[in-house]
Amino acid sequence: MPQDAPFEPQGPSKYCIFGCGTNGYNIILELAKEHERVTLVDNSETRVQHLRDQKYDAYPRDIASADMLAGLPLFEIAFVMTGNPDANIAAVATIKKRYPQVQVVARAIDPVNGQKLTAAGAEVVLYPQEVVARSAIHQIRKQHAGRLAQRLFSTIAEWEGTLGIITHKNPDPDAISSAVALAEIAKHANPKTLATRIFYEGNIGHQENRTFVNLLDIKMEHLTPEALSSCSYLAMVDCPAPGSNNDVPQTTKINIVIDHHRDTKHPSVQGAFVDIRPGVGATASILTQYLQELDVPVSKRVATALLYGIRTDTKEFKRNVTPQDLNYAGFLLPLTDADLLDKIMSPSMSQETLDVIGTAINNRRIQSGYLFSNVGYVMNRDALPQAAELLITLEGVNTALVYGITDTAIVITARNRDIRLHIGNALSEAFGEMGDAGGHPNMGAASLPLHYFGKVEDKEKLLDIVIEPVLQKFRTLVGLENEGKKNGGP
């Protein structure tokens, strides 16, 4: 093979690329960015010489040959990327026979070829067409999200007056942090002519949520008809429409909707900025991406709020989490106040919460893996999720429903670990016609308004009277037979 200077092989490398066509060469360029030593092998002597001219350690070999490894430096990871499917199978078999400990990534042309590569010993099989498709979708989604962020920013920049940001009825950290981040974007987009106010309707009952709001000094106001009418513009975060997990009249004009839930029961908002992404684990992730795309400075307060919002809505990255959620959390982590985050996550438990959990434990009933517990009258409805989180851990329990009654509604909280059941959809189907209901595959909630029955003084007696027919809809839906309830108590 002609060459301008004698070729001098290098020492052992981490990677070896077999087949340096378009796919292989792109891998070479990516690895070169990491300054890793790479060995290259190709059938074409011309291509090998071209690679050597670029100072790569390249070798001409018949990749389908059983002796193709002769004279090659040792390597830890192999990429077998030729366009010849039979040559790739032969190369994988040769590598694994000589070096069983080497990890092999191989290119396949179809599932049958992929199965043969796996049988030959390849740990990872790539289908270039799928890789291209995923990359294309990722890039267009990223570009679309960037354009959405810019449109949001430019829209807010033109407004004058007050932007009211509405969370759902009993806001959690995801909703609260998203509202804080949207207010921060509005401050940077329009610092002179636009004020912001954050509203909620129900209660911030969970002790962690109250600690969260207090320590981060988040200003939130109860939403009233007067407050609603005083705002020039309205935004909703972590709820998809008026009337969906809020009591805002459905005829109310909403200018911004940002959420990671889709609600088919309520009409979608028209003529507004709408960004609803059901595939994302938290609304706080969407707001974090806006901050990144817009290059808005993120303070410790905002970063701490958003990270906590993502962590809680994904249950410490164990529920409905996506790679995007992890990326945004990684972006926020170095910007947060670690001591403040620790204080938020370690609050004291109220006496009422402890009492509700105790009542839930004592009143539990188990039927075919479904646990039901009546906690009676509660002032702090946020104690119910904490009780459900505890009860779902009991042996033999796959789904836990904890329910109680407030001054205005029957409230039901559910937790689920049965992969055959989407508890949010089940609650929506069973109780959606009676009130707000829905959620995720492994967690959900329902709120059934009392309306005129709210005037009844003995709420616990009212609950005892109406709850069984209500729960029967759920039992029928999930296929529970009236086989006689097994008492889980002592």
N, C-alpha and C positions, 0 to 999 in steps of 0.2 A: 504494500500500500504506500503510495508516494506521500511524503511529508517533508515539510521545510526543516524540521528539527527533530532529533530523536525523541520518541515518547517515553516518558518516565512514569511508571505506575506509582500511585500514591498508596498510603497505608489503608488500614481498615476504615470503613465508612458506616454511617448509621443507615443510609438508604441506598438501595440499588433499583434503578429504573430499567425494566426490560421492555423495549419498544419505545422509541423516542420520536414518534410522529406527533400529531397535533396535541392529543391528550397527554402523552408522556412529556412533551416539551413544556406544556403549561404547568405540570406538576414540578418539573425542574425549576421553572422560574419562581414558583411559590416557595420551594425549599431554599432557593438561593437567597431569598429575603431573610431567612432565619440563619444564614451563614453556616449551614450544615454541610458536611462533606458528603458528596453524592457520587456514586458509581453509575455509569450509564452503559447500557448494552443495546446494540441494534444490529439487524441483519445487513443494513446498507453501509458499505465502507465509506461512501461519499458522505453520508450523514454523520458517521463517526468522526471523519476527518474535520467536518465543519464544527462539531462539538469540541474536538480537541483544540481547534483554532480559537475557541472561546474559553480555553483553559479548563475545560471539564475533563474529568478522568473517564474516558470513553473507550469501549472495546467492541470490535466487530465479532459477532457470534451468530451462528444459526440457532435461534432461540428454541426451535423444536428439537434440537439435538440433545442427546442424553449427556454429552460431555461439554455442554455450554458453560459450565461453571469453572472449567479448568483455567487456572491462572488469574481468576478474579479475586480481588481483595475480599475479606470477610465483610459481612453486612448484617444488620439486625432486622430491617424491614424491607420487603420487596414489593414493588409495584409492577405487575405484569400487565402491560397496556397495549399490546400489539392489536392490529385489526384482524388478525387471523385467530378465530376461536379455537381451532385444533392446536395451534402452536401455543396458545395461552394455557390450555389444559396440560400439554406436555411439559411446559416450563414450570407450572405450579407443582406437578408431580416430581420433577427433577429437583427443585429447590427443597421441597419437604422431605424427600428421601435423603438428601445430603445434609440438610440443616433443619431438623425437625423443630428446633426452637425459634426459627425465623418466622416472623409474622408476614403473611402474604395478602396483598390487596390485588384483586384481579378484575380485569374488564370483561364483561359478558355482553353478548349481543341479544340474548333473549333468555327467558326463565329456564328453558331446558339446558342451554349452555351454562347458565348460572349454577344449576344443580350439579352439573358435571365438575365445575370448578370447585364447588364446595366439597364434593366427594374426593377430589384430588388433594384437598387440604387447605384451600383458601379460607382465611378467616373472614375476609370482607369481600363481597362481590359488588361491583359497581356497574350500573347501567347508564352509560354517558347521556343517553337521551333523557333519562329521569333527572340526572344531576342538572342538566341544562334547564329542564322544565322548572325544577325547584328554584334554581338560581334566578330564572326569569321572573317567576312569581314573587320571590323575595325582593328583587330589585324594584319591580313595579309597585309592590305594596309600600316599600320604603319611600319611593318617589311620590306615591299618592298621599302617604301620611305627611310628607314634607309640604306638599301643596295644601293639604287641609290645614296644617298649622299656620302657613302663611296667610291663607284665606281668613282664618279665625282672627289672626293678628290685625290684618288690614281692615276687617269688618269692625272690630272693636275700636280701632283707631279713629273711625269716623263718627263715633257716637258722642252725644252730650247728655248729661243727666246722671241717672243712677242705674247701675246694673244689679238687679237682685238675683243672687245665686241660690237656688232651692235644692236642698238635699232631700232624700226620701224621709218618710215620716219619723222614724226613730233612727237617726243617722249613726252609722258605724264609722270606723276609722277610714275606710276606703272612700265613703261619701264626703266625710269632713275634709280629709286631706286633698281630695280632688277639688273641692270648693276653694280651699286655701290657694291651691296652685293656679286655678283659673283667675282668682282675684289678683294674684301676682302677675300673671300675664297681662291682665287688663291694666294694671298699674304701669307696666312698661310700655304697653301699646298706646295708652292715652292718659298720661299723668295729670293733665291740666283740666280736662272737661268731663271726666267720668269718675264717679265714685262707685264703690261696691259695697254691698251688704250681703251677708250670708244668713239664710233662713232655714228653719226646720219647724215641724209641726208638733211632733209628739214629745218624747222624752229622751234624754241622754242618760240611760239608766245604768248600764254596765259600768262597774267601778273603773275598769281600764279605760273606757271611753271618756268618763268624766275626768280622770287623771290626765288623759291625753289632751283634752281641751284646756284644762287648767294650766298644765305645765307649759304648753306651747302658746298660752295666752291667745287662744283663738276666739274672736268675737263673733258670737252667733246669736240670732234673735228669733223669737217665736214668730211664725208667719201668721199674720192676721189679714183680713180683707183690706184694712186701711194700709198696711205695709205693702201689700201686693199692688194696690192702685197707685202708690206713691213712686213706684219704680218705672223708669222710662223703658227699660229692657229687662227681659227675664231669661235666665239660664237654668237648666236642670242638669244635675250631675248624679250619676249612679241611679237614675230612674229614667225610663225612656219616653214618658209622655205624661201630660196632665191626667190625674186619676189613677195612675199606676204607682202603687205604694205611696200615694200622697192624696190629699183631699183637694188639690187645686182643680177648680172647675174645668171640664174638658174643653170649654169654649175659650179658655184663656190663651192669648197669643204668647207663644214661647219663641224666643229668638235663637237660643243655643240649646242643643241637647247632646250630652256626651255620656255614654254608658257602655257597659259590657254585657247588658241583658237585652234581649228582644222580647217584646210583649205583644202578642198577636190579638190580645183581648181588647186593648185600647187603640184607637186610631192613631196612626203615626203622625208626627208633627210635620206640617207642610210649610214651605216657604221660609225655612230657617236653616241655620248651620246645624247639621245633624251628623254626628260621628258615633255610630253604634257598632261595636265589634264583639260579637258573642264569643269569638275564639280567644279573647284575651282574658287573663285570670283576674284582673282588677282594673277598675276605671282609673285608679292612680297610675297605672302603667301608661295609659293613653296620655294623661297629663304630663307624665315624665318625658315621654317622647316629644310632646309639644315644646317643653322647655329646652330639650336638646336641639331640636330642629331650629328653634327661634334664637338659640344662643342667649337665652335669658339667664342672667346670673342666679344661681340657686343658693339661697341662704341656708344656714344650718337648720333653722326652724322649718323651712319648707321641705328640705331634704329629709329631715327626721320624720316629719308628718307623712310624706309620700312613702318612704320605706316602710314605716309601720303600717300604712294602709295596704300596701302590697302584701306584706307578711301576714297580716290578719286575714285578708280575703282569700289568700291561698293556703291558709292554715300552715304557716311556716314552710311554704313552698312544697306542700304535700297534696294539695287539692286544686285541680283545674289549672295547674301552673303550666306555662308555655316557656319556650326558650326566650321569647321576648321579655316576659316578666323577669326572668333571671338576669337578662342583660341590663334592664333598667334598674334592678336592685343593685347590680354591680356598679353601675354609674353613680347611684345615690350613696352607697355605703361610705366611701371616703369623705363625703360631704356632711355626714350626720354628726350629731352630738351623742356619742356613745353613752355617756353618763345619763343624759336625759332619757334616752331610749330605754335604758335599764330601769329607771324610776317609773316610766310609763307602764312597763311590763310587769312590775312588781308592786301593784297597789294593794292596799288593805281591803279585805272583803267586808261588806256591810252585814249587819245582823240579819236584815231581811233576806239577803241573798242566801245566807247560810240556812235560814229557816225554810226557804223555798226548796233548796236542795234536799234538806232533811225530809220535808213533806213528800217530795218526788220519790225519794228512796222508799219511804214507808208505804206509799200508795201505789207502788208499781204493780202492774198486772202483765203477765206474759202469755202470749198466745201464738204458738207456732213460730217463734223467733221474733215476733212483734211485741214490743213493750209499750204499754199505755200507762200514763200517770197523770192523775188529776191533782193539781196543786191549789185549787180553789181560787179565792180572791187574791190578787196581787196588785200592789201599787207599782212595783218595778218589774216590768215585763222582760227586761234584759236578764233577769235571773233565770228565765226558762231555758235559753240556750246553754247556759252553764250547767244546768241540771241535765239537759239532754246529752251534752258532751260527756258527762260522767257516766250516765246510764248506758250509753251505747258501748261502753267498754266491758259491760257485764258478759260473762261467758254465756253463750247460747242466745244472745240478743243480736239480731242483724239490723233491726230498724227500731228506733225509739221515738215515740211521740209524747211530748210533755205539753199539757194544755192547762189553761187557767182562764180567769175572767177579770177584766179591769172595769172601770166605770163606764167604758164606752164600747167594749168589744170582747168577744171570745178570741183568745190568742192561742195559736198552736205552733210549737217549734218541733222540727223533726231532724233527726240525724240517721244516716243510713250507711251500711257497708255491704249491702247485698248488690253485687254488680248486675243482677238481673233487673233491678228496679231503679228508675230515675225518680227520686223522691220529689223533686221539684215539680215535675210533670204530673205526678200522681196527686199531689196536693192541689195543683191548679185544676185538674180534671174533677176532683172530688168536691172542692170548696170554691172554685172560681166564680160560680154563679152567686155565691152568698157574700163574697167580699174579695179582698186581695189575697192571692195565694200563688206560690211558685217557688223557684229556687234552682239549685244545682242538682247533679245526680246524687250527691251524698249529703246535702243539707237543704232545708227549705223551711218555709214558714207560711202561716195563714192568719189573717185578721178578719174576723167576721163581725161587722158592726151590729150593735144591739138595737140601734134606732130607738123606737118608742119604748122598748123594754129596758132601756138605760135608766128609766125612772124607777124601776123595781129596786127596793132598798136591799133586800136579801139576795145579793149577787150569787153567793155560793149555792143557794137553793135553786136559783134560776139556772145555773150551770148544770146542776144535777138533773134537772127536768129535761133540758134540751140536748145535752151532749151526746147521749147514746144514739138517737136518730141521726145526728150529725156525723158521728164517727162511723156509723153503719155504712155510709156512702163510701168511706175510705176502705173499710173492711171488704165490702163487695167488690170494689175496684181491684184490690190486690189479691182477691181470691181466698180470703180467710173464711173458713166454714165456722158455723156455730157449734164447735165441738166441745164447748165448755172451757172456760178460761182457767188456766192454771195460775194459781196465786203464787206470786214470786216472793211474798213476804215470809217472815219467819213462822 
